[in-house]
Amino acid sequence: MPDSRIFVGFVATLLTIFLFDRLLRAARNFSRLPLPPGPKGLPFVGNVRDLPKQDTFEAVHWAKFGELYGPISSINVLGKTIIVVNDAKTAIDMLEKQSTYSSRPQFYFTGEIVGWGDTTVSLSYNEKLRSHRKNFARIIGTKSSTAQYHAMQEAEVAHFLLHLLDDPDNLRDHIKRQVRLPSSNLHDGENDNVTSALGKLVRSY
């Protein structure tokens, strides 16, 4: 008898949670426009099964998703709605002409805990981000503005080839150095020794 009561209580709890979930979804959908098409999700977890698998390239997965549901589709994962845009022109129009879509969600860990909230990649669409973008456009936004870096680029290509000729077995390290060095020189004016030391420090963690 006690076992049957526990079972009935367990089923009643699951049923209550399910009904609450359905009512919450209905309340959310009542006050907004219908979402783009997408696969039907499971209770509570939504479209978790429709996310890319570990052995699948995300681009290939979402391209097939677009073939099934069109250029704009949607999924719901654990209560969070994700809009998938599979058309380049639509994405460009949204990002360039609609500032509503130009923002990004706040990253609590990197923004608040780590303290990177004021970096360009962590900023939401606000006045500070517009200032950052304006500075980027002024420094590297046109052919004439980037011409001042041609000499540095040519020098780094020569350095890369010399390092590769001197130590051809460590191609991966040469490429990593080449990726880091121009940007660090442009940003901080760091020399090769400092960049190499920083690279070793990063790899040690």
Legacy VTK file of the C-alpha trace (Angstrom):
# vtk DataFile Version 3.0
C-alpha trace
ASCII
DATASET POLYDATA
POINTS 205 float
0.000 0.000 0.000
2.714 2.571 0.840
4.483 1.719 -2.438
1.346 2.421 -4.457
0.898 5.772 -2.707
4.487 6.733 -3.510
3.953 5.769 -7.145
0.712 7.745 -7.379
2.387 10.753 -5.761
5.307 10.512 -8.188
2.988 10.347 -11.208
0.930 13.258 -9.880
4.089 15.332 -9.437
5.232 14.614 -13.003
1.782 15.455 -14.337
1.743 18.740 -12.409
5.168 19.705 -13.757
4.094 18.810 -17.293
0.904 20.869 -17.066
2.799 23.802 -15.560
5.319 23.619 -18.402
2.535 23.632 -21.009
0.771 26.558 -19.341
4.021 28.521 -19.144
4.720 27.925 -22.830
1.168 28.941 -23.734
1.490 32.155 -21.721
4.764 33.021 -23.431
3.387 32.366 -26.900
0.162 34.263 -26.285
1.793 37.682 -26.154
4.201 37.356 -29.072
4.252 36.661 -32.773
4.520 33.043 -33.924
8.043 31.653 -34.163
9.639 30.470 -37.424
9.112 26.801 -38.295
11.114 24.085 -36.593
10.960 20.544 -35.243
8.619 19.667 -32.436
10.455 19.364 -29.138
10.157 17.063 -26.172
8.566 18.127 -22.869
10.914 20.029 -20.540
14.089 19.622 -22.655
12.697 20.911 -25.956
14.877 20.324 -29.035
17.981 19.026 -27.288
18.092 16.087 -29.692
18.162 18.483 -32.661
21.472 20.078 -31.641
24.634 19.066 -33.559
26.245 15.838 -32.424
29.890 15.827 -31.340
31.078 14.082 -34.506
29.199 16.469 -36.837
30.368 19.786 -38.241
27.965 22.463 -37.022
27.866 24.196 -40.417
26.824 20.955 -42.138
24.219 20.223 -39.466
22.560 23.639 -39.708
22.737 23.632 -43.525
20.674 20.425 -43.543
18.406 22.030 -40.953
17.822 24.895 -43.392
16.916 22.466 -46.173
14.203 21.011 -43.944
12.742 24.149 -42.365
13.699 27.032 -44.647
16.023 30.058 -44.400
14.759 31.059 -40.940
13.826 28.425 -38.376
13.693 28.038 -34.617
14.309 25.532 -31.855
13.738 25.598 -28.114
16.388 24.160 -25.806
15.567 23.951 -22.095
13.146 26.860 -22.391
15.471 29.100 -24.422
14.421 29.932 -27.977
17.142 29.885 -30.641
16.538 31.409 -34.075
18.565 29.791 -36.874
19.259 31.953 -39.952
20.389 29.923 -42.969
20.390 32.665 -45.593
23.406 34.969 -45.985
21.452 37.942 -47.366
18.893 37.744 -44.564
21.645 37.593 -41.938
23.476 40.589 -43.436
20.271 42.623 -43.669
19.428 41.851 -40.048
22.881 42.727 -38.722
23.493 45.809 -40.859
20.055 47.401 -40.967
18.368 46.285 -37.754
20.193 47.304 -34.570
17.750 45.147 -32.592
19.573 42.049 -33.838
23.082 43.486 -33.502
23.355 42.844 -29.777
24.386 39.701 -27.925
23.362 38.135 -24.610
25.317 39.034 -21.505
27.969 36.487 -20.541
27.882 36.483 -16.761
31.036 34.436 -16.181
33.366 36.235 -18.605
31.728 39.614 -18.144
31.047 39.840 -14.422
33.275 37.246 -12.765
36.365 37.349 -14.991
35.982 41.071 -15.625
35.982 41.083 -19.428
32.638 42.837 -19.719
34.168 45.932 -21.336
36.057 44.073 -24.060
34.697 44.478 -27.582
33.658 40.840 -27.981
31.692 40.903 -24.698
29.844 44.204 -25.115
26.154 44.370 -25.877
24.955 46.788 -28.534
25.365 50.096 -26.722
27.206 53.401 -26.987
30.511 51.876 -25.884
30.347 49.196 -28.576
29.498 51.798 -31.214
32.572 53.747 -30.087
34.723 50.622 -30.408
33.384 49.923 -33.890
33.994 53.518 -34.925
37.621 53.254 -33.827
38.055 49.951 -35.642
36.623 51.480 -38.811
38.964 54.455 -38.496
42.063 52.291 -38.018
41.412 49.278 -40.269
38.144 50.098 -42.010
39.440 51.252 -45.408
42.192 50.333 -47.860
43.981 53.607 -47.223
43.949 53.108 -43.441
45.319 49.552 -43.676
48.079 50.575 -46.085
50.204 51.685 -43.132
50.447 48.050 -42.004
51.643 46.602 -45.321
55.317 46.882 -44.348
54.663 45.060 -41.076
52.760 42.313 -42.892
55.565 41.823 -45.408
58.136 41.696 -42.602
56.112 39.088 -40.714
55.757 36.949 -43.841
59.539 37.058 -44.239
59.997 36.133 -40.561
57.584 33.234 -40.949
59.441 31.864 -43.969
62.805 32.212 -42.230
61.528 30.413 -39.122
60.030 27.694 -41.301
63.295 27.299 -43.218
65.296 27.155 -39.996
62.939 24.737 -38.201
60.606 23.003 -40.683
59.455 20.362 -38.179
57.540 22.865 -36.029
55.118 24.234 -38.603
52.264 24.371 -36.084
54.260 26.564 -33.680
55.281 28.895 -36.494
51.660 29.309 -37.562
50.543 29.988 -33.976
53.255 32.608 -33.620
52.253 34.183 -36.906
48.627 34.409 -35.798
49.512 36.033 -32.464
52.329 38.367 -33.349
50.819 40.842 -35.871
47.748 41.482 -33.720
49.812 41.921 -30.549
52.225 44.245 -32.339
49.304 46.246 -33.677
47.613 46.443 -30.285
50.481 46.678 -27.795
53.666 47.071 -29.787
55.042 43.888 -28.232
58.201 42.340 -29.626
58.790 38.738 -30.587
60.369 37.756 -27.252
57.417 39.027 -25.236
54.928 37.340 -27.557
56.800 34.035 -27.374
56.872 34.223 -23.563
53.144 34.938 -23.449
52.488 32.056 -25.817
54.399 29.665 -23.552
52.507 30.976 -20.529
49.136 30.403 -22.213
50.106 26.882 -23.315
51.181 25.980 -19.770
47.581 26.244 -18.474
LINES 1 206
205 0 1 2 3 4 5 6 7 8 9 10 11 12 13 14 15 16 17 18 19 20 21 22 23 24 25 26 27 28 29 30 31 32 33 34 35 36 37 38 39 40 41 42 43 44 45 46 47 48 49 50 51 52 53 54 55 56 57 58 59 60 61 62 63 64 65 66 67 68 69 70 71 72 73 74 75 76 77 78 79 80 81 82 83 84 85 86 87 88 89 90 91 92 93 94 95 96 97 98 99 100 101 102 103 104 105 106 107 108 109 110 111 112 113 114 115 116 117 118 119 120 121 122 123 124 125 126 127 128 129 130 131 132 133 134 135 136 137 138 139 140 141 142 143 144 145 146 147 148 149 150 151 152 153 154 155 156 157 158 159 160 161 162 163 164 165 166 167 168 169 170 171 172 173 174 175 176 177 178 179 180 181 182 183 184 185 186 187 188 189 190 191 192 193 194 195 196 197 198 199 200 201 202 203 204
